[in-house]
Amino acid sequence: MDKELYAKFSKFEFWLEYVAFLGHIVSGDGIRVDTQKIEAVQNWPRPTSPTDIRSFLGFSGYYRKFAERFSSISSSLTKLTQKTTKFQWSEACEKNFQELKTRSTTAQR
């Protein structure tokens, strides 16, 4: 079965220096996190429940390729999401939370 594909020329953009695509900025210099997403991560409030941690890890996990050692840094936070673990925010959790925020938003590929 033949399918016809149509494109509207007025919707095309040519000779762009960068393109925003799925929360990333793609350019000749590489791929980096979209600045709007950087602000969202940097302004993320400290989690106060396992649900908050899951939300943060889900959002920041989308950018894990930019955060070296994401899994090892997030392990203390992931443990707090387990039903058998009492939620108790520690200095290590705070340090890892801040580290993930920094690493998820500063590197580029």
N, CA and C of each residue as an Amber inpcrd file, in Angstrom:
protein
   327
   0.8430000  -1.1660000   0.0000000   0.0000000   0.0000000   0.0000000
   0.8980000   1.2410000   0.0000000   0.6610000   2.1240000  -0.9440000
   1.4430000   3.3590000  -1.0430000   0.8840000   4.4250000  -0.1180000
   1.7680000   5.0830000   0.5630000   1.4000000   6.1870000   1.4560000
   1.9960000   7.4700000   0.8850000   1.2330000   8.5010000   0.9250000
   1.7350000   9.7820000   0.4600000   2.0960000  10.6410000   1.6650000
   3.2370000  11.2830000   1.5820000   3.7270000  12.1330000   2.6600000
   3.7920000  13.5620000   2.1490000   3.2030000  14.4580000   2.8820000
   3.1850000  15.8630000   2.4840000   3.9010000  16.6900000   3.5440000
   4.5900000  17.7130000   3.0820000   5.2650000  18.6360000   3.9890000
   4.9140000  20.0580000   3.5710000   4.6900000  20.8940000   4.5480000
   4.3570000  22.2860000   4.2740000   5.6430000  23.1100000   4.3390000
   6.0300000  23.6750000   3.2150000   7.2930000  24.3940000   3.1160000
   7.3980000  25.5240000   4.1420000   6.2970000  26.1850000   4.4570000
   6.3400000  27.3140000   5.3990000   6.6910000  26.8710000   6.8230000
   6.5920000  25.5790000   7.0990000   6.9180000  25.0770000   8.4400000
   8.3680000  24.6120000   8.5550000   9.1040000  24.6320000   7.4640000
  10.5030000  24.2340000   7.4840000  11.3780000  25.4030000   7.9230000
  12.4710000  25.0730000   8.5980000  13.4550000  26.0810000   8.9730000
  14.8170000  25.5840000   8.5010000  15.5350000  26.4450000   7.8170000
  16.8250000  26.0710000   7.2670000  17.9300000  26.9320000   7.8720000
  19.1440000  26.4170000   7.8580000  20.3490000  27.1120000   8.2900000
  20.2800000  27.6030000   9.7310000  19.7350000  26.7840000  10.5940000
  19.6830000  27.1180000  12.0150000  21.0090000  26.7480000  12.6750000
  21.4310000  27.5260000  13.6360000  22.6560000  27.2150000  14.3650000
  22.4150000  26.1580000  15.4280000  21.1730000  26.0600000  15.9040000
  20.8190000  25.0280000  16.8770000  19.3310000  24.7230000  16.7620000
  18.9550000  23.5680000  17.2890000  17.5590000  23.1390000  17.2750000
  17.2090000  22.6240000  18.6610000  16.0710000  23.0590000  19.1870000
  15.5600000  22.5130000  20.4480000  14.7620000  21.2600000  20.0980000
  15.1260000  20.1330000  20.7360000  14.4890000  18.8610000  20.3960000
  14.4010000  17.9850000  21.6320000  13.1880000  17.6780000  22.0690000
  12.9440000  16.7720000  23.1960000  13.7470000  17.1340000  24.4440000
  13.7710000  18.4110000  24.7950000  14.4550000  18.8440000  26.0090000
  15.9560000  18.9940000  25.8650000  16.4460000  18.9260000  24.6220000
  17.8690000  19.0700000  24.3530000  18.0730000  20.1920000  23.3400000
  19.2710000  20.7450000  23.3230000  19.6790000  21.6910000  22.2960000
  20.7360000  20.9750000  21.4650000  20.4610000  20.8340000  20.1850000
  21.3690000  20.1410000  19.2710000  21.9940000  21.1940000  18.3690000
  23.3350000  21.2240000  18.3530000  24.0500000  22.1890000  17.5140000
  25.3040000  21.5260000  16.9640000  26.0510000  22.2870000  16.1940000
  27.3100000  21.7850000  15.6670000  28.3250000  21.5120000  16.7610000
  28.1340000  22.1300000  17.9240000  29.0420000  21.9360000  19.0570000
  28.7190000  20.6900000  19.8650000  27.5530000  20.0970000  19.6370000
  27.1620000  18.9010000  20.3810000  25.7300000  18.9950000  20.8710000
  25.4250000  18.1950000  21.8700000  24.0880000  18.1530000  22.4550000
  24.2010000  18.5870000  23.9080000  23.2990000  19.4480000  24.3290000
  23.2900000  19.8810000  25.7300000  21.8400000  19.9640000  26.2050000
  21.6790000  20.1090000  27.4930000  20.3530000  20.2010000  28.0930000
  19.7510000  21.5690000  27.7610000  18.4780000  21.5880000  27.4020000
  17.7520000  22.8270000  27.1120000  17.7680000  23.7240000  28.3490000
  17.9850000  25.0170000  28.1560000  18.1070000  25.9480000  29.2840000
  16.8500000  25.9830000  30.1510000  15.6750000  25.7920000  29.5660000
  14.4510000  25.7560000  30.3750000  14.4670000  24.5600000  31.3220000
  15.0120000  23.4460000  30.8680000  15.0930000  22.2520000  31.7100000
  16.1550000  22.4360000  32.7860000  17.2340000  23.1440000  32.4430000
  18.2790000  23.4300000  33.4300000  17.6820000  24.2130000  34.5940000
  16.8930000  25.2260000  34.2780000  16.2580000  26.0330000  35.3260000
  15.3250000  25.1890000  36.1840000  14.5850000  24.2960000  35.5480000
  13.6590000  23.4350000  36.2990000  14.4170000  22.5540000  37.2840000
  15.5430000  21.9880000  36.8510000  16.3360000  21.1250000  37.7350000
  16.9950000  21.9550000  38.8340000  17.5840000  23.0870000  38.4710000
  18.2680000  23.9180000  39.4610000  17.3190000  24.4600000  40.5250000
  16.0770000  24.6990000  40.1550000  15.0970000  25.2360000  41.1050000
  14.2780000  24.1520000  41.7910000  14.6260000  22.8980000  41.5600000
  13.8630000  21.7930000  42.1490000  13.9960000  21.8440000  43.6680000
  12.8870000  21.8700000  44.3950000  12.9770000  21.9200000  45.8580000
  13.4350000  20.5830000  46.4440000  13.9820000  20.6470000  47.6280000
  14.4310000  19.4270000  48.3010000  13.2450000  18.4740000  48.4770000
  13.4070000  17.2170000  48.1060000  12.3240000  16.2420000  48.2700000
  11.9720000  16.0420000  49.7420000  10.6790000  15.8820000  49.9980000
  10.2160000  15.6600000  51.3680000   9.4670000  14.3410000  51.5160000
   9.4370000  13.5530000  50.4440000   8.7440000  12.2640000  50.4890000
   9.3160000  11.3520000  49.4040000   9.0560000  10.0620000  49.5030000
   9.4970000   9.1420000  48.4460000   8.9320000   9.5260000  47.0740000
   7.7070000  10.0220000  47.0410000   7.1030000  10.4420000  45.7700000
   7.8760000  11.6050000  45.1590000   8.2930000  12.5560000  45.9960000
   9.0990000  13.6840000  45.5150000  10.4220000  13.1960000  44.9330000
  11.0340000  12.2330000  45.5900000  12.3080000  11.6930000  45.1040000
  12.1010000  10.9940000  43.7670000  11.0410000  10.2040000  43.6570000
  10.7550000   9.5220000  42.3890000  10.5720000  10.5370000  41.2570000
   9.8730000  11.6210000  41.5410000   9.6690000  12.6660000  40.5300000
  11.0010000  13.2690000  40.0980000  11.8230000  13.6070000  41.0780000
  13.1240000  14.1970000  40.7570000  14.0010000  13.2180000  39.9840000
  14.0840000  11.9790000  40.4440000  14.9290000  10.9940000  39.7700000
  14.4160000  10.6880000  38.3640000  13.1120000  10.7000000  38.1880000
  12.5530000  10.4850000  36.8580000  12.9130000  11.6100000  35.9050000
  12.7710000  12.8410000  36.3870000  13.0820000  14.0070000  35.5600000
  14.5770000  14.0970000  35.2780000  15.3870000  14.0190000  36.3190000
  16.8360000  14.1400000  36.1270000  17.4080000  12.9090000  35.4310000
  16.7620000  11.7680000  35.6110000  17.2210000  10.5480000  34.9460000
  17.1380000  10.6350000  33.4350000  16.2220000  11.4530000  32.9370000
  16.1200000  11.6650000  31.4940000  17.4250000  12.2580000  30.9600000
  18.1380000  12.9860000  31.7990000  19.4010000  13.6150000  31.4050000
  20.6170000  12.8810000  31.9690000  20.4490000  11.6300000  32.3360000
  21.5280000  10.8710000  32.9690000  22.7590000  10.7520000  32.0890000
  22.6040000  10.8110000  30.7900000  23.7720000  10.7120000  29.9130000
  24.7120000  11.9060000  30.0790000  24.2080000  12.9890000  30.6560000
  25.0350000  14.1650000  30.9150000  25.6620000  14.1210000  32.3080000
  25.1730000  13.2380000  33.1500000  25.6160000  13.1760000  34.5490000
  26.4670000  11.9310000  34.7730000  27.7570000  12.1190000  34.7550000
  28.6670000  10.9960000  35.0000000  28.4000000  10.4140000  36.3930000
  28.3840000   9.0870000  36.4730000  28.1500000   8.3430000  37.7190000
  26.7420000   8.5880000  38.2890000  25.7740000   8.8210000  37.4420000
  24.4050000   9.0950000  37.8890000  23.9000000   8.0120000  38.8350000
  24.0710000   6.7550000  38.4540000  23.5330000   5.6460000  39.2600000
  24.1460000   5.5940000  40.6510000  25.4590000   5.7380000  40.7300000
  26.0960000   5.6440000  42.0460000  25.7410000   6.8490000  42.9230000
  25.6120000   8.0150000  42.3220000  25.2550000   9.2060000  43.1010000
  23.8060000   9.1280000  43.5660000  22.9350000   8.6030000  42.7280000
  21.5090000   8.5700000  43.0690000  21.1230000   7.3970000  43.9650000
  22.0500000   6.4950000  44.2440000  21.6980000   5.2890000  45.0110000
  21.1430000   5.6020000  46.4000000  21.7030000   6.5920000  47.0950000
  21.1850000   6.9120000  48.4360000  19.7690000   7.4810000  48.3560000
  19.4700000   8.1850000  47.2700000  18.1190000   8.7180000  47.0850000
  17.1520000   7.6020000  46.6990000  17.6150000   6.7180000  45.8480000
  16.7730000   5.6020000  45.4090000  16.3700000   4.7280000  46.5870000
  17.2820000   4.5260000  47.5230000  16.9720000   3.7100000  48.7080000
  15.8060000   4.2960000  49.5040000  15.6940000   5.6150000  49.5180000
  14.6090000   6.2590000  50.2680000  13.2360000   6.0560000  49.6270000
  13.2050000   5.5610000  48.4030000  11.9180000   5.3360000  47.7360000
  11.3580000   3.9460000  48.0300000  12.1490000   3.1030000  48.6760000
  11.6920000   1.7480000  48.9890000  10.6840000   1.7810000  50.1330000
   9.6800000   0.9370000  50.0180000   8.6320000   0.8990000  51.0420000
   9.1520000   0.4050000  52.3850000  10.2270000  -0.3720000  52.3690000
  10.7650000  -0.9240000  53.6160000  11.7190000   0.0440000  54.3200000
  12.0060000   1.1730000  53.6820000  12.9390000   2.1450000  54.2490000
  12.1780000   3.3570000  54.7720000  12.5100000   3.7650000  55.9920000
  11.9040000   4.9690000  56.5660000  12.5280000   6.1890000  55.8850000
  11.6940000   7.1440000  55.5130000  12.1920000   8.3530000  54.8570000
  12.8900000   9.2320000  55.8840000  14.1920000   9.3670000  55.7090000
  14.9720000  10.2220000  56.6050000  16.0500000  10.8990000  55.7710000
  15.8720000  12.1930000  55.5520000  16.7920000  12.9680000  54.7270000
  18.0750000  13.2230000  55.5100000  19.1970000  12.8420000  54.9370000
  20.4910000  12.9840000  55.6160000  21.3720000  13.9750000  54.8570000
  22.5280000  14.2700000  55.4500000  23.4970000  15.1420000  54.7740000
  23.9740000  14.5030000  53.4820000  24.1470000  13.1850000  53.4940000
  24.5760000  12.4740000  52.2840000  23.5210000  12.5960000  51.1860000
  22.2590000  12.5020000  51.5720000  21.1670000  12.6560000  50.5970000
  21.1840000  14.0590000  50.0060000  21.3530000  15.0550000  50.8620000
  21.3930000  16.4430000  50.3930000  22.5690000  16.6540000  49.4450000
  23.7280000  16.1260000  49.8170000  24.9250000  16.2560000  48.9800000
  24.6900000  15.6140000  47.6180000  24.1370000  14.4050000  47.6080000
  23.8930000  13.7000000  46.3520000  22.8070000  14.3830000  45.5200000
  21.7950000  14.9050000  46.1750000  20.7340000  15.6440000  45.4900000
  21.3260000  16.8610000  44.7720000  22.1380000  17.6340000  45.4790000
  22.7660000  18.8160000  44.8800000  23.7410000  18.4210000  43.7680000
  24.4700000  17.3380000  43.9870000  25.4270000  16.8580000  42.9840000
  24.7120000  16.4480000  41.7010000  23.5950000  15.7540000  41.8280000
  22.8250000  15.3600000  40.6440000  22.2800000  16.5820000  39.9140000
  21.8230000  17.5650000  40.6560000  21.3220000  18.7890000  40.0340000
  22.4310000  19.4580000  39.2280000  23.6180000  19.5150000  39.7960000
  24.7470000  20.1460000  39.1140000  25.1740000  19.3450000  37.8910000
  25.3770000  18.0550000  38.0720000  25.8630000  17.2230000  36.9680000
  24.8570000  17.1060000  35.8280000  23.5820000  17.1030000  36.1550000
  22.5550000  16.9600000  35.1210000  22.4310000  18.2050000  34.2510000
  22.9460000  19.3150000  34.7180000  22.7170000  20.5710000  34.0030000
  23.9710000  21.2450000  33.4630000  25.1560000  20.7460000  33.7770000
  26.3590000  21.4670000  33.3580000  27.1180000  20.8170000  32.2120000
  27.0350000  19.5300000  32.0680000  27.8180000  18.8430000  31.0360000
  27.1130000  18.8980000  29.6900000  27.8800000  18.6460000  28.6500000
  27.2860000  18.5140000  27.3240000  27.9770000  17.3840000  26.5940000
  27.3170000  16.8590000  25.5890000  27.8690000  15.7490000  24.7900000
  28.0380000  16.1980000  23.3720000
